[in-house]
C-alpha cells in the first residue's frame, strides 16, 4: 500500500476534527488504508478512546473539552483524559473528599453503576467498604483513606442508637487493652456484639473523640 501523503493526513485530521468522533472503520475509509495503518495513526495522533460503547469511538486530541473532572461527552459517547473507565474511576475515587458510592461514580461517568461496578471489587488503587449498607469506594492509601472515611462519616445522619457511658467504656477499654486493634477486631469482641453496634456508630464515636486515626487501616 503506498505511503499516505502529509497533505492527505492533514486533510483527514481536519475532517475528523469536524465530525468530532469517529470509528476505526471511518478512519480506514477516510485514509484508504489498512486497519493496522489506521491503528498506527491513532497511536501517533494520541487519539482519545471512548470509555463506553465498547471503546469503539475515537476523537483526535484537539477535539475534547474536558471538564474539571477530566470528562467530556459528545451526544451519548463518553471520553476521559485518564483513559478507560477503570482508570477514570480510580482517579475520581482517589480525588474525592469522602470516597464515592457506586451511584456517585455513576453520576460522574453517566453510566448505570450495575453496568461496571462488578469489575471494581478487587482493584489496585481503591478500597471498597460497606457503610450503612452501601458500598463506598475509597483510596487504598492509608492516610488518604482515613481522611476520606472521616469526611464520609461526618456527613452521615446521627446514629439512631447513641453510646451510653457504659458503651463508651467498653470501646475505650478495648483500645487500651489491645494494641493496634482494628475495626474488625473491635466488632468481633463479645461485649460489642452483645450490644449490636454497627461499625458506623463505633466509627462516629471514635471520630468524635479524635480516636479514629489510631485505628489501623484494614481491607476486606
Beta strands, then each sheet from edge to edge (+ up, - down):
strand 1: 22-23
strand 2: 48-49
strand 3: 57-59
strand 4: 71-74
strand 5: 77-80
strand 6: 100-101
strand 7: 126-131
strand 8: 134-139
sheet 1: 1+ 3- 2+
sheet 2: 4+ 5-
sheet 3: 6+ 8- 7+
end
